[in-house]
Amino acid sequence: MYRLIFTDRALKGLKSIPKRDAEKIIAQLQELAEHPQFKSNVKCLENHQRAVFRLKVGNYRVLFNKYNEFEVLEIIDVGHRKEIY
């Protein structure tokens, strides 16, 4: 199981969205931490400065990095799909 590490920016993003959506995002992240094989809602980003991957949860996106050697998922940012990139 991978550990989830949230940046301050990601925590701020989670707090700014509706509680129901934040709970869905947390559930998806916990599932990803338990089963780190990527699913259809995870995509590798090209030419993004801060993150390597994105997780799609409804209208929200989670930008993150995956460190296999440390078994860590670093959550970089969380936000609405129109504002995240």
C-alpha positions as CSV (number, residue, x, y, z in Angstrom):
1,M,0.0,0.0,0.0
2,Y,1.3,3.4,-1.0
3,R,1.3,6.4,1.5
4,L,-0.5,9.5,0.5
5,I,1.3,12.8,1.1
6,F,-0.6,16.1,0.5
7,T,1.1,19.4,-0.3
8,D,-0.4,22.5,1.3
9,R,-1.8,23.5,-2.1
10,A,-3.6,20.2,-2.4
11,L,-5.1,20.5,1.1
12,K,-6.2,24.0,0.3
13,G,-7.9,22.8,-2.9
14,L,-9.7,20.0,-1.0
15,K,-11.0,22.4,1.6
16,S,-12.3,24.8,-1.1
17,I,-14.6,22.2,-2.9
18,P,-17.9,20.8,-1.7
19,K,-17.7,18.2,1.1
20,R,-19.4,15.5,-1.0
21,D,-17.0,15.9,-3.8
22,A,-14.0,16.0,-1.5
23,E,-15.1,12.7,0.1
24,K,-15.3,11.1,-3.4
25,I,-11.8,12.4,-4.2
26,I,-10.4,11.0,-0.9
27,A,-12.1,7.6,-1.5
28,Q,-10.6,7.5,-5.0
29,L,-7.1,8.4,-3.6
30,Q,-7.4,5.7,-0.9
31,E,-8.3,3.1,-3.6
32,L,-5.4,4.2,-5.7
33,A,-3.0,3.9,-2.7
34,E,-4.2,0.4,-2.1
35,H,-4.1,-0.7,-5.7
36,P,-1.5,1.6,-7.4
37,Q,-2.0,0.0,-10.9
38,F,-3.5,2.8,-13.0
39,K,-7.1,2.7,-14.1
40,S,-8.9,4.5,-16.9
41,N,-9.4,7.7,-14.8
42,V,-5.6,8.1,-14.4
43,K,-3.6,9.7,-17.2
44,C,0.1,10.5,-17.6
45,L,0.5,14.3,-18.2
46,E,2.9,15.6,-20.8
47,N,4.9,18.8,-20.3
48,H,3.4,19.7,-16.9
49,Q,5.7,21.5,-14.6
50,R,4.5,20.2,-11.2
51,A,2.9,16.8,-11.7
52,V,3.3,13.6,-13.7
53,F,-0.2,12.1,-13.4
54,R,-3.8,13.3,-13.0
55,L,-6.7,11.5,-11.5
56,K,-10.2,12.4,-12.8
57,V,-13.0,12.4,-10.3
58,G,-16.2,13.9,-11.8
59,N,-15.5,17.5,-12.7
60,Y,-12.4,17.6,-10.4
61,R,-8.8,16.7,-11.1
62,V,-6.1,15.6,-8.8
63,L,-2.5,16.2,-9.9
64,F,0.0,13.8,-8.3
65,N,3.4,12.2,-8.6
66,K,4.1,8.5,-7.9
67,Y,7.4,7.4,-6.3
68,N,7.6,3.6,-6.6
69,E,10.9,3.3,-4.7
70,F,9.3,4.9,-1.6
71,E,5.8,3.7,-2.2
72,V,4.4,7.2,-2.0
73,L,1.8,9.2,-3.9
74,E,2.5,12.9,-3.6
75,I,-0.8,14.8,-4.1
76,I,0.3,18.2,-5.7
77,D,-3.1,19.9,-6.4
78,V,-6.8,19.4,-6.3
79,G,-9.3,21.5,-8.2
80,H,-12.1,21.9,-10.8
81,R,-11.2,20.8,-14.3
82,K,-11.5,24.3,-15.7
83,E,-9.0,25.8,-13.1
84,I,-6.5,23.0,-12.3
85,Y,-4.2,23.2,-15.3
